[in-house]
């Protein structure tokens, strides 16, 4: 029995060993049946597309078609290869293709669909044992991972100087509605910046269309850029003194873009190490260096919040958002300040922040809190349920807050479930005991 939604029209995917599909045990599960007799369970969803199946996930094939003719070397890494649709196309253009994915079932499928590639199961955030590659491709991957920086740093480690990096990611906008596991999208500037912070120079922009941004970069041999990369690595480890030393080295660059990232990195490290004056100095210098970049103002808004200067935080956040409409931190700072000042703008600011980063617990909590304050308990519950769909480890505060909202919405049984979750995690916390008592009261 062929599943509904299977396309019978010819397509470039025919180049692969395309299977037939039949329904599985669950509504979203299908069984891919290959000519070899191999049967692989697949789930339709936002995580990846499968050849011949309609999906809510965007097709990545057009970007592989754009990138493949531009690959100069003989070995390419397909990072986050998914079902292997792009891997198969790469095998027609490059002698050696290494496909990486952390999902064993996706690799099982792609080994059948694109058998000429080399496969490796690996978590991209923790690096991979790959021989030096001439190029790497990331299509609709960075928005799905916990740390895009870690992925790029891991790829950089297996790429020699001058190696190409091809990246395509969904384009960010404030009213977007991302589906799990997609936790972020990118403006062209944001994507370019994250590449630079990871040691890749922008070579060209392939497209900046309505839905996707596609860039080509190269691993750089610039000494100051290497210091910038090391600075961010040290900062992620919590070694803020060492990070600031590296950022100082990077700030000696004659190149505007490296100096700017070094100043912002130094400001972030100073703020995280409770040096507010140092953070302010770096943010002001960064703002002077590039008045079109809103991140320095967003950082100053954070400082203003930390010192209780709420009106200043609002003004700085507004100016930052004008420059960087998809900077989630600026919207969150605006929301926090507006909420503390009792202004109605708090709800919309939290809403945009959550649209831009739906898997951020603090943003979701802010939106749920302001929604509940307006009496919109059902919407507040929906916000938390959306967060749960990302599969993050959620602490007792999440379950307690959700439990109280469910109680307020008249859903006592569901509130009891959340109370039991919270009690299993932190049975001795007073807030947990209070919720348990409320749901068991008659």
VEXSE-61184 format. One record per residue (C-alpha): z negated, y, x negated; residue in one letter. Coordinates in steps of 0.05 Angstrom, whole numbers, plus 32768, in hexadecimal, padded with zeros to 4 digits. Layout:
BEGIN
{Z=Z | Y=Y | X=X | res=A}
...
//
This chain:
BEGIN
{Z=8000 | Y=8000 | X=8000 | res=X}
{Z=8015 | Y=8042 | X=7FE2 | res=X}
{Z=7FE3 | Y=807B | X=7FE9 | res=X}
{Z=7FF4 | Y=80B7 | X=8013 | res=X}
{Z=8007 | Y=80F2 | X=7FE8 | res=X}
{Z=802E | Y=80CA | X=7FB5 | res=X}
{Z=806D | Y=80EF | X=7FA4 | res=X}
{Z=80AF | Y=80C9 | X=7FA7 | res=X}
{Z=80D8 | Y=8103 | X=7F8B | res=X}
{Z=80F3 | Y=80FE | X=7F44 | res=X}
{Z=80CA | Y=8125 | X=7F11 | res=X}
{Z=80C1 | Y=812B | X=7EC5 | res=X}
{Z=8085 | Y=80FD | X=7ECC | res=X}
{Z=80B6 | Y=80C2 | X=7ED7 | res=X}
{Z=80BA | Y=80BF | X=7E8B | res=X}
{Z=8076 | Y=809D | X=7E8B | res=X}
{Z=8063 | Y=8059 | X=7EA5 | res=X}
{Z=8052 | Y=8074 | X=7EEA | res=X}
{Z=8028 | Y=8046 | X=7F15 | res=X}
{Z=8025 | Y=8039 | X=7F60 | res=X}
{Z=7FE5 | Y=804C | X=7F83 | res=X}
{Z=7FBB | Y=802A | X=7FB9 | res=X}
{Z=7F7B | Y=8041 | X=7FDB | res=X}
{Z=7F39 | Y=802E | X=7FBB | res=X}
{Z=7EF4 | Y=8025 | X=7FD7 | res=X}
{Z=7EE3 | Y=806F | X=7FDD | res=X}
{Z=7F0A | Y=80A6 | X=8000 | res=X}
{Z=7F1B | Y=80CA | X=7FC0 | res=X}
{Z=7F27 | Y=808A | X=7F97 | res=X}
{Z=7F6B | Y=806B | X=7F8C | res=X}
{Z=7F80 | Y=802E | X=7F63 | res=X}
{Z=7FBA | Y=8039 | X=7F33 | res=X}
{Z=7FE3 | Y=7FF9 | X=7F2C | res=X}
{Z=8010 | Y=7FF7 | X=7EEE | res=X}
{Z=804C | Y=7FC9 | X=7EE3 | res=X}
{Z=8024 | Y=7FA5 | X=7EAD | res=X}
{Z=7FF4 | Y=7F8E | X=7EE3 | res=X}
{Z=7FBD | Y=7FBD | X=7ECB | res=X}
{Z=7F95 | Y=7FDD | X=7F03 | res=X}
{Z=7F6D | Y=801D | X=7EF7 | res=X}
{Z=7F40 | Y=8042 | X=7F28 | res=X}
{Z=7F4E | Y=808D | X=7F2B | res=X}
{Z=7F2C | Y=80C6 | X=7F51 | res=X}
{Z=7F54 | Y=80FF | X=7F6D | res=X}
{Z=7F32 | Y=8142 | X=7F60 | res=X}
{Z=7F31 | Y=8181 | X=7F38 | res=X}
{Z=7F24 | Y=815E | X=7EF5 | res=X}
{Z=7F6C | Y=8146 | X=7EE9 | res=X}
{Z=7FAF | Y=8137 | X=7F09 | res=X}
{Z=7FD0 | Y=80F3 | X=7F0B | res=X}
{Z=801A | Y=80E7 | X=7F09 | res=X}
{Z=8038 | Y=80E1 | X=7F4F | res=X}
{Z=7FF8 | Y=80F7 | X=7F73 | res=X}
{Z=7FEB | Y=8139 | X=7F95 | res=X}
{Z=7FAB | Y=8158 | X=7F7D | res=X}
{Z=7F7F | Y=8197 | X=7F81 | res=X}
{Z=7F83 | Y=8198 | X=7F35 | res=X}
{Z=7FBD | Y=81C3 | X=7F1B | res=X}
{Z=7FF7 | Y=81A0 | X=7EF9 | res=X}
{Z=7FF1 | Y=81A6 | X=7EAD | res=X}
{Z=8036 | Y=8189 | X=7E9F | res=X}
{Z=805B | Y=81CD | X=7E9E | res=X}
{Z=802F | Y=81E4 | X=7E64 | res=X}
{Z=803D | Y=81A5 | X=7E3C | res=X}
{Z=8087 | Y=81B2 | X=7E49 | res=X}
{Z=807E | Y=81F9 | X=7E2E | res=X}
{Z=8056 | Y=81E4 | X=7DF2 | res=X}
{Z=8078 | Y=81A4 | X=7DDA | res=X}
{Z=80B8 | Y=81C5 | X=7DBE | res=X}
{Z=808D | Y=81F6 | X=7D97 | res=X}
{Z=8066 | Y=81C2 | X=7D70 | res=X}
{Z=8079 | Y=81C5 | X=7D27 | res=X}
{Z=8054 | Y=8189 | X=7D0A | res=X}
{Z=8054 | Y=813E | X=7D10 | res=X}
{Z=800D | Y=8132 | X=7D2B | res=X}
{Z=7FF2 | Y=8153 | X=7D69 | res=X}
{Z=7FAE | Y=814A | X=7D8B | res=X}
{Z=7FAF | Y=814B | X=7DD7 | res=X}
{Z=7F67 | Y=8161 | X=7DE3 | res=X}
{Z=7F50 | Y=8150 | X=7E29 | res=X}
{Z=7F8D | Y=8125 | X=7E37 | res=X}
{Z=7F78 | Y=810E | X=7E7C | res=X}
{Z=7FA9 | Y=80E0 | X=7E9E | res=X}
{Z=7FDB | Y=80E4 | X=7E65 | res=X}
{Z=8012 | Y=810B | X=7E89 | res=X}
{Z=8015 | Y=813E | X=7E51 | res=X}
{Z=8009 | Y=8109 | X=7E1C | res=X}
{Z=8047 | Y=80E3 | X=7E32 | res=X}
{Z=8072 | Y=8121 | X=7E2C | res=X}
{Z=8055 | Y=8130 | X=7DE6 | res=X}
{Z=8067 | Y=80EA | X=7DD0 | res=X}
{Z=80B0 | Y=80FB | X=7DDD | res=X}
{Z=80AC | Y=8137 | X=7DAE | res=X}
{Z=8079 | Y=8126 | X=7D77 | res=X}
{Z=8075 | Y=80E6 | X=7D4D | res=X}
{Z=8028 | Y=80E1 | X=7D4F | res=X}
{Z=8000 | Y=80F4 | X=7D8C | res=X}
{Z=7FB4 | Y=80EA | X=7D8F | res=X}
{Z=7F98 | Y=80F0 | X=7DD5 | res=X}
{Z=7F4E | Y=8101 | X=7DDD | res=X}
{Z=7F25 | Y=80FC | X=7E1D | res=X}
{Z=7EDC | Y=80EC | X=7E2D | res=X}
{Z=7EED | Y=80C6 | X=7E6D | res=X}
{Z=7EF8 | Y=807B | X=7E61 | res=X}
{Z=7F1D | Y=8071 | X=7EA2 | res=X}
{Z=7F4D | Y=80AA | X=7E94 | res=X}
{Z=7F5B | Y=808C | X=7E50 | res=X}
{Z=7F66 | Y=8048 | X=7E70 | res=X}
{Z=7F99 | Y=8067 | X=7E9E | res=X}
{Z=7FBD | Y=808F | X=7E68 | res=X}
{Z=7FC2 | Y=8054 | X=7E39 | res=X}
{Z=7FED | Y=8032 | X=7E6E | res=X}
{Z=8013 | Y=8071 | X=7E81 | res=X}
{Z=8021 | Y=808A | X=7E3B | res=X}
{Z=8019 | Y=804D | X=7E0D | res=X}
{Z=8038 | Y=806C | X=7DCF | res=X}
{Z=7FFE | Y=809B | X=7DC0 | res=X}
{Z=7FBE | Y=808D | X=7D99 | res=X}
{Z=7F80 | Y=8093 | X=7DC5 | res=X}
{Z=7F39 | Y=80A6 | X=7DB5 | res=X}
{Z=7EFE | Y=80AE | X=7DE3 | res=X}
{Z=7ED8 | Y=80EC | X=7DCD | res=X}
{Z=7EAD | Y=8124 | X=7DE9 | res=X}
{Z=7ED3 | Y=8162 | X=7DD3 | res=X}
{Z=7E93 | Y=818B | X=7DCF | res=X}
{Z=7E78 | Y=815D | X=7D98 | res=X}
{Z=7EB6 | Y=8158 | X=7D6C | res=X}
{Z=7EE1 | Y=811B | X=7D5F | res=X}
{Z=7EF6 | Y=80EF | X=7D26 | res=X}
{Z=7F3F | Y=8104 | X=7D23 | res=X}
{Z=7F6A | Y=8107 | X=7CE5 | res=X}
{Z=7F85 | Y=814C | X=7CD4 | res=X}
{Z=7FB7 | Y=8161 | X=7D09 | res=X}
{Z=7FF0 | Y=8192 | X=7D07 | res=X}
{Z=7FE2 | Y=81AB | X=7D4D | res=X}
{Z=7FB3 | Y=81A4 | X=7D87 | res=X}
{Z=7FBD | Y=81AF | X=7DD2 | res=X}
{Z=7F89 | Y=81C3 | X=7E06 | res=X}
{Z=7FA2 | Y=81CA | X=7E4D | res=X}
{Z=7F70 | Y=81D7 | X=7E85 | res=X}
{Z=7F37 | Y=81BE | X=7E5A | res=X}
{Z=7F0C | Y=81F8 | X=7E41 | res=X}
{Z=7EF7 | Y=820C | X=7E87 | res=X}
{Z=7EDC | Y=81C6 | X=7E93 | res=X}
{Z=7EAF | Y=81BD | X=7E56 | res=X}
{Z=7E68 | Y=81D4 | X=7E4A | res=X}
{Z=7E7A | Y=81F9 | X=7E0A | res=X}
{Z=7EC2 | Y=8210 | X=7DFF | res=X}
{Z=7EAC | Y=822B | X=7DBA | res=X}
{Z=7E94 | Y=81E5 | X=7DA6 | res=X}
{Z=7ED7 | Y=81C6 | X=7DBB | res=X}
{Z=7EFF | Y=81F9 | X=7D93 | res=X}
{Z=7ED1 | Y=81F2 | X=7D56 | res=X}
{Z=7ED9 | Y=81A6 | X=7D58 | res=X}
{Z=7F25 | Y=81AB | X=7D5B | res=X}
{Z=7F25 | Y=81DE | X=7D23 | res=X}
{Z=7F01 | Y=81AB | X=7CF7 | res=X}
{Z=7F3C | Y=817B | X=7CFD | res=X}
{Z=7F73 | Y=81AF | X=7CF4 | res=X}
{Z=7F8B | Y=81CA | X=7CB0 | res=X}
{Z=7F98 | Y=8213 | X=7CA3 | res=X}
{Z=7FD6 | Y=8228 | X=7CCA | res=X}
{Z=7FD1 | Y=81F0 | X=7CFE | res=X}
{Z=7FE7 | Y=8204 | X=7D44 | res=X}
{Z=7FBA | Y=8207 | X=7D81 | res=X}
{Z=7FDA | Y=8209 | X=7DC6 | res=X}
{Z=7FAC | Y=821D | X=7DFF | res=X}
{Z=7FB7 | Y=8226 | X=7E4A | res=X}
{Z=7F7F | Y=8236 | X=7E7A | res=X}
{Z=7F79 | Y=824F | X=7EC2 | res=X}
{Z=7F78 | Y=829A | X=7EC8 | res=X}
{Z=7F37 | Y=82BC | X=7EDE | res=X}
{Z=7F30 | Y=82EC | X=7F18 | res=X}
{Z=7EF2 | Y=8302 | X=7F3E | res=X}
{Z=7F01 | Y=82E1 | X=7F80 | res=X}
{Z=7F14 | Y=829E | X=7F63 | res=X}
{Z=7EF8 | Y=825E | X=7F80 | res=X}
{Z=7EF0 | Y=822A | X=7F49 | res=X}
{Z=7EE4 | Y=81E1 | X=7F5A | res=X}
{Z=7EB9 | Y=81B3 | X=7F30 | res=X}
{Z=7EBF | Y=81A2 | X=7EF7 | res=X}
{Z=7EE4 | Y=81E4 | X=7EE9 | res=X}
{Z=7EAB | Y=8214 | X=7ED7 | res=X}
{Z=7ED2 | Y=8250 | X=7EBC | res=X}
{Z=7F17 | Y=826F | X=7EB7 | res=X}
{Z=7F2F | Y=82A1 | X=7E83 | res=X}
{Z=7F52 | Y=82E4 | X=7E7E | res=X}
{Z=7F85 | Y=82E9 | X=7E47 | res=X}
{Z=7F55 | Y=8315 | X=7E1E | res=X}
{Z=7F1B | Y=82E5 | X=7E28 | res=X}
{Z=7F44 | Y=82A9 | X=7E13 | res=X}
{Z=7F5F | Y=82CD | X=7DD6 | res=X}
{Z=7F18 | Y=82E2 | X=7DC2 | res=X}
{Z=7EFB | Y=829C | X=7DC7 | res=X}
{Z=7F33 | Y=8282 | X=7D9B | res=X}
{Z=7F25 | Y=82B8 | X=7D67 | res=X}
{Z=7EDA | Y=82A9 | X=7D68 | res=X}
{Z=7EED | Y=8261 | X=7D58 | res=X}
{Z=7F1B | Y=8272 | X=7D1E | res=X}
{Z=7F5F | Y=8274 | X=7D3F | res=X}
{Z=7F8F | Y=82AF | X=7D3A | res=X}
{Z=7FBA | Y=82BF | X=7D76 | res=X}
{Z=8003 | Y=82B0 | X=7D66 | res=X}
{Z=8023 | Y=82BD | X=7DAA | res=X}
{Z=8017 | Y=82C0 | X=7DF4 | res=X}
{Z=8042 | Y=828E | X=7E18 | res=X}
{Z=8031 | Y=82A5 | X=7E5E | res=X}
{Z=7FFF | Y=82CF | X=7E84 | res=X}
{Z=8015 | Y=82BD | X=7ECA | res=X}
{Z=7FF1 | Y=82BF | X=7F0C | res=X}
{Z=7FC9 | Y=827F | X=7F02 | res=X}
{Z=7FC8 | Y=826D | X=7EB8 | res=X}
{Z=7FC4 | Y=828C | X=7E73 | res=X}
{Z=7FE7 | Y=8267 | X=7E3A | res=X}
{Z=7FDF | Y=827A | X=7DF1 | res=X}
{Z=7FF3 | Y=825F | X=7DAD | res=X}
{Z=7FC4 | Y=8269 | X=7D72 | res=X}
{Z=7FBF | Y=8251 | X=7D2A | res=X}
{Z=7F84 | Y=823E | X=7D00 | res=X}
{Z=7F77 | Y=8279 | X=7CD2 | res=X}
{Z=7F66 | Y=827D | X=7C88 | res=X}
{Z=7F47 | Y=82C3 | X=7C8F | res=X}
{Z=7F05 | Y=82C5 | X=7C69 | res=X}
{Z=7EE4 | Y=82F7 | X=7C97 | res=X}
{Z=7EFA | Y=82CF | X=7CD4 | res=X}
{Z=7EDA | Y=8291 | X=7CB5 | res=X}
{Z=7E99 | Y=82B9 | X=7CAE | res=X}
{Z=7E9F | Y=82CD | X=7CF8 | res=X}
{Z=7EA7 | Y=8284 | X=7D0C | res=X}
{Z=7E6A | Y=8270 | X=7CE2 | res=X}
{Z=7E42 | Y=82A9 | X=7D01 | res=X}
{Z=7E4D | Y=828F | X=7D47 | res=X}
{Z=7E3D | Y=8248 | X=7D30 | res=X}
{Z=7DFB | Y=825F | X=7D13 | res=X}
{Z=7DEB | Y=8287 | X=7D52 | res=X}
{Z=7DF7 | Y=8249 | X=7D7E | res=X}
{Z=7DC4 | Y=8224 | X=7D52 | res=X}
{Z=7D91 | Y=825C | X=7D5C | res=X}
{Z=7D96 | Y=8271 | X=7D13 | res=X}
{Z=7D9C | Y=82BB | X=7D24 | res=X}
{Z=7D8C | Y=82D7 | X=7CDF | res=X}
{Z=7DC2 | Y=82AC | X=7CBF | res=X}
{Z=7DF1 | Y=82BF | X=7CF7 | res=X}
{Z=7DE7 | Y=8309 | X=7CEC | res=X}
{Z=7DF5 | Y=8300 | X=7CA2 | res=X}
{Z=7E38 | Y=82E0 | X=7CB2 | res=X}
{Z=7E49 | Y=8314 | X=7CE6 | res=X}
{Z=7E3C | Y=834A | X=7CB2 | res=X}
{Z=7E6D | Y=8328 | X=7C83 | res=X}
{Z=7EA0 | Y=8324 | X=7CBB | res=X}
{Z=7E96 | Y=836D | X=7CCD | res=X}
{Z=7EB3 | Y=8381 | X=7C89 | res=X}
{Z=7EF7 | Y=836A | X=7CA2 | res=X}
{Z=7F2D | Y=839F | X=7CA4 | res=X}
{Z=7F46 | Y=837F | X=7CE4 | res=X}
{Z=7F2F | Y=83A0 | X=7D25 | res=X}
{Z=7F2A | Y=8360 | X=7D4E | res=X}
{Z=7EFF | Y=833B | X=7D1B | res=X}
{Z=7ED1 | Y=8376 | X=7D10 | res=X}
{Z=7EC8 | Y=837E | X=7D5B | res=X}
{Z=7EB4 | Y=8335 | X=7D65 | res=X}
{Z=7E85 | Y=833A | X=7D29 | res=X}
{Z=7E62 | Y=8376 | X=7D47 | res=X}
{Z=7E5B | Y=8355 | X=7D8B | res=X}
{Z=7E42 | Y=8315 | X=7D6B | res=X}
{Z=7E0F | Y=833B | X=7D43 | res=X}
{Z=7DF8 | Y=835F | X=7D82 | res=X}
{Z=7DF0 | Y=831D | X=7DA7 | res=X}
{Z=7DC9 | Y=82FF | X=7D6D | res=X}
{Z=7D9C | Y=833C | X=7D6A | res=X}
{Z=7D8E | Y=833B | X=7DB4 | res=X}
{Z=7D7F | Y=82F1 | X=7DB3 | res=X}
{Z=7D4E | Y=82FC | X=7D7A | res=X}
{Z=7D2A | Y=8334 | X=7DA0 | res=X}
{Z=7D46 | Y=836C | X=7D74 | res=X}
{Z=7D5A | Y=839B | X=7DAB | res=X}
{Z=7D66 | Y=83D7 | X=7D7D | res=X}
{Z=7D95 | Y=83AE | X=7D51 | res=X}
{Z=7DBA | Y=8395 | X=7D8E | res=X}
{Z=7DC3 | Y=83DC | X=7DA9 | res=X}
{Z=7DDE | Y=83F5 | X=7D66 | res=X}
{Z=7E12 | Y=83BD | X=7D63 | res=X}
{Z=7E26 | Y=83C5 | X=7DAB | res=X}
{Z=7E30 | Y=8410 | X=7DA3 | res=X}
{Z=7E59 | Y=8405 | X=7D64 | res=X}
{Z=7E84 | Y=83D0 | X=7D88 | res=X}
{Z=7E8E | Y=83FF | X=7DC3 | res=X}
{Z=7EA5 | Y=8436 | X=7D93 | res=X}
{Z=7ED4 | Y=8407 | X=7D6F | res=X}
{Z=7EF6 | Y=83F0 | X=7DB0 | res=X}
{Z=7EE8 | Y=841B | X=7DEE | res=X}
{Z=7F15 | Y=83EE | X=7E18 | res=X}
{Z=7EE8 | Y=83B1 | X=7E0E | res=X}
{Z=7EB2 | Y=83AB | X=7E42 | res=X}
{Z=7E86 | Y=8377 | X=7E1F | res=X}
{Z=7E5E | Y=83AA | X=7DF7 | res=X}
{Z=7E4C | Y=83CF | X=7E38 | res=X}
{Z=7E3A | Y=838D | X=7E58 | res=X}
{Z=7E0C | Y=8380 | X=7E1D | res=X}
{Z=7DEC | Y=83C4 | X=7E23 | res=X}
{Z=7DE1 | Y=83B6 | X=7E6D | res=X}
{Z=7DB9 | Y=8378 | X=7E59 | res=X}
{Z=7D8F | Y=83A2 | X=7E2A | res=X}
{Z=7D83 | Y=83D5 | X=7E61 | res=X}
{Z=7D6C | Y=839D | X=7E90 | res=X}
{Z=7D3D | Y=8382 | X=7E5B | res=X}
{Z=7D1D | Y=83C7 | X=7E53 | res=X}
{Z=7D19 | Y=83D5 | X=7E9D | res=X}
{Z=7D4D | Y=840D | X=7E9E | res=X}
{Z=7D6D | Y=83F5 | X=7EDE | res=X}
{Z=7D98 | Y=8431 | X=7EEF | res=X}
{Z=7DB5 | Y=8430 | X=7EA9 | res=X}
{Z=7DC3 | Y=83E5 | X=7EB1 | res=X}
{Z=7DE9 | Y=83F3 | X=7EF2 | res=X}
{Z=7E14 | Y=842A | X=7ED2 | res=X}
{Z=7E23 | Y=8401 | X=7E94 | res=X}
{Z=7E34 | Y=83C4 | X=7EBD | res=X}
{Z=7E64 | Y=83EB | X=7EE9 | res=X}
{Z=7E88 | Y=8408 | X=7EAC | res=X}
{Z=7E8B | Y=83C3 | X=7E8B | res=X}
{Z=7EA9 | Y=83A4 | X=7ECA | res=X}
{Z=7EDF | Y=83DA | X=7ECD | res=X}
{Z=7EF5 | Y=83C4 | X=7E87 | res=X}
{Z=7EE8 | Y=837A | X=7E8F | res=X}
{Z=7EED | Y=8365 | X=7ED9 | res=X}
{Z=7EE3 | Y=831B | X=7EC9 | res=X}
{Z=7EA6 | Y=8323 | X=7E9B | res=X}
{Z=7E73 | Y=82FB | X=7EC1 | res=X}
{Z=7E38 | Y=8315 | X=7E99 | res=X}
{Z=7E48 | Y=835D | X=7EAE | res=X}
{Z=7E48 | Y=8349 | X=7EF7 | res=X}
{Z=7E06 | Y=8324 | X=7EEE | res=X}
{Z=7DE6 | Y=8360 | X=7ECD | res=X}
{Z=7DFE | Y=838B | X=7F06 | res=X}
{Z=7DE2 | Y=835A | X=7F38 | res=X}
{Z=7D9D | Y=8356 | X=7F17 | res=X}
{Z=7D96 | Y=83A1 | X=7F12 | res=X}
{Z=7DAF | Y=83AD | X=7F59 | res=X}
{Z=7D81 | Y=8377 | X=7F75 | res=X}
{Z=7D44 | Y=8395 | X=7F52 | res=X}
{Z=7D57 | Y=83DA | X=7F6D | res=X}
{Z=7D5F | Y=83BE | X=7FB3 | res=X}
{Z=7DA9 | Y=83CF | X=7FB7 | res=X}
{Z=7DD9 | Y=83A8 | X=7FE3 | res=X}
{Z=7E0C | Y=83A2 | X=7FAA | res=X}
{Z=7DE2 | Y=8369 | X=7F8E | res=X}
{Z=7E00 | Y=8335 | X=7FBD | res=X}
{Z=7E49 | Y=8344 | X=7FAC | res=X}
{Z=7E3A | Y=8349 | X=7F61 | res=X}
{Z=7E19 | Y=8304 | X=7F62 | res=X}
{Z=7E53 | Y=82E9 | X=7F8B | res=X}
{Z=7E86 | Y=82FF | X=7F57 | res=X}
{Z=7E5A | Y=82E5 | X=7F1E | res=X}
{Z=7E56 | Y=82A1 | X=7F40 | res=X}
{Z=7EA1 | Y=82A0 | X=7F4D | res=X}
{Z=7EAD | Y=82AB | X=7F03 | res=X}
{Z=7E78 | Y=8279 | X=7EEB | res=X}
{Z=7E66 | Y=824A | X=7F25 | res=X}
{Z=7E3F | Y=8219 | X=7EF9 | res=X}
{Z=7E0E | Y=824E | X=7EE1 | res=X}
{Z=7DC9 | Y=823F | X=7EFF | res=X}
{Z=7DAE | Y=8285 | X=7EF7 | res=X}
{Z=7DEB | Y=82A4 | X=7F1A | res=X}
{Z=7DE8 | Y=8271 | X=7F53 | res=X}
{Z=7D9E | Y=827D | X=7F5B | res=X}
{Z=7DA9 | Y=82C9 | X=7F5F | res=X}
{Z=7DDF | Y=82C1 | X=7F94 | res=X}
{Z=7DB6 | Y=8290 | X=7FBC | res=X}
{Z=7D7A | Y=82BD | X=7FB9 | res=X}
{Z=7D9F | Y=82FB | X=7FD2 | res=X}
{Z=7DC1 | Y=82D2 | X=8007 | res=X}
{Z=7D7E | Y=82B7 | X=8020 | res=X}
{Z=7D62 | Y=82FE | X=8021 | res=X}
{Z=7D9B | Y=8311 | X=8050 | res=X}
{Z=7D89 | Y=82D5 | X=807D | res=X}
{Z=7DC8 | Y=82AF | X=8068 | res=X}
{Z=7DA4 | Y=826D | X=8058 | res=X}
{Z=7DE1 | Y=8242 | X=8066 | res=X}
{Z=7E0A | Y=8268 | X=8032 | res=X}
{Z=7DD1 | Y=8266 | X=8000 | res=X}
{Z=7DCD | Y=821B | X=8008 | res=X}
{Z=7E18 | Y=8216 | X=7FFF | res=X}
{Z=7E12 | Y=823B | X=7FBD | res=X}
{Z=7DDF | Y=8209 | X=7FA3 | res=X}
{Z=7E07 | Y=81CE | X=7FBB | res=X}
{Z=7E44 | Y=81E8 | X=7F97 | res=X}
{Z=7E1B | Y=81ED | X=7F57 | res=X}
{Z=7E04 | Y=81A5 | X=7F61 | res=X}
{Z=7E4C | Y=818E | X=7F62 | res=X}
{Z=7E52 | Y=819F | X=7F18 | res=X}
{Z=7E22 | Y=8166 | X=7F07 | res=X}
{Z=7DF4 | Y=8191 | X=7EDC | res=X}
{Z=7DAD | Y=817D | X=7ECF | res=X}
{Z=7D86 | Y=81A8 | X=7F00 | res=X}
{Z=7D3B | Y=81B5 | X=7EF8 | res=X}
{Z=7D03 | Y=81B5 | X=7F2B | res=X}
{Z=7D0D | Y=81FF | X=7F3B | res=X}
{Z=7D52 | Y=81F1 | X=7F55 | res=X}
{Z=7D39 | Y=81BA | X=7F85 | res=X}
{Z=7CFD | Y=81E4 | X=7F9B | res=X}
{Z=7D28 | Y=8221 | X=7FAA | res=X}
{Z=7D5B | Y=81F7 | X=7FCF | res=X}
{Z=7D24 | Y=81D4 | X=7FF5 | res=X}
{Z=7D07 | Y=8215 | X=800F | res=X}
{Z=7D4C | Y=822D | X=8025 | res=X}
{Z=7D58 | Y=81EC | X=8049 | res=X}
{Z=7D15 | Y=81F4 | X=806C | res=X}
{Z=7D27 | Y=823B | X=8081 | res=X}
{Z=7D69 | Y=8221 | X=809C | res=X}
{Z=7D44 | Y=81EC | X=80C6 | res=X}
{Z=7D5A | Y=81B0 | X=809C | res=X}
{Z=7D16 | Y=8191 | X=808F | res=X}
{Z=7D30 | Y=814B | X=807C | res=X}
{Z=7D5F | Y=8167 | X=8048 | res=X}
{Z=7D27 | Y=8194 | X=802E | res=X}
{Z=7CFD | Y=8155 | X=8026 | res=X}
{Z=7D32 | Y=8136 | X=7FFA | res=X}
{Z=7D30 | Y=8172 | X=7FCC | res=X}
{Z=7CE4 | Y=8170 | X=7FCC | res=X}
{Z=7CE7 | Y=8128 | X=7FB4 | res=X}
{Z=7D18 | Y=813A | X=7F7D | res=X}
{Z=7CEB | Y=8172 | X=7F66 | res=X}
{Z=7CAD | Y=8146 | X=7F69 | res=X}
{Z=7CCF | Y=8111 | X=7F3F | res=X}
{Z=7CDF | Y=8144 | X=7F09 | res=X}
{Z=7C9F | Y=816E | X=7F09 | res=X}
{Z=7C69 | Y=8150 | X=7F36 | res=X}
{Z=7C32 | Y=817D | X=7F1D | res=X}
{Z=7C53 | Y=81C1 | X=7F27 | res=X}
{Z=7C32 | Y=81EB | X=7F5E | res=X}
{Z=7C75 | Y=8200 | X=7F7B | res=X}
{Z=7C89 | Y=81B8 | X=7F84 | res=X}
{Z=7C48 | Y=81A6 | X=7FA6 | res=X}
{Z=7C4F | Y=81E1 | X=7FD4 | res=X}
{Z=7C95 | Y=81CB | X=7FEA | res=X}
{Z=7C7E | Y=8183 | X=7FF4 | res=X}
{Z=7C45 | Y=819B | X=8020 | res=X}
{Z=7C74 | Y=81C7 | X=8049 | res=X}
{Z=7CA7 | Y=8190 | X=8057 | res=X}
{Z=7C71 | Y=815E | X=806A | res=X}
{Z=7C4B | Y=818D | X=8098 | res=X}
{Z=7C53 | Y=8180 | X=80E2 | res=X}
//
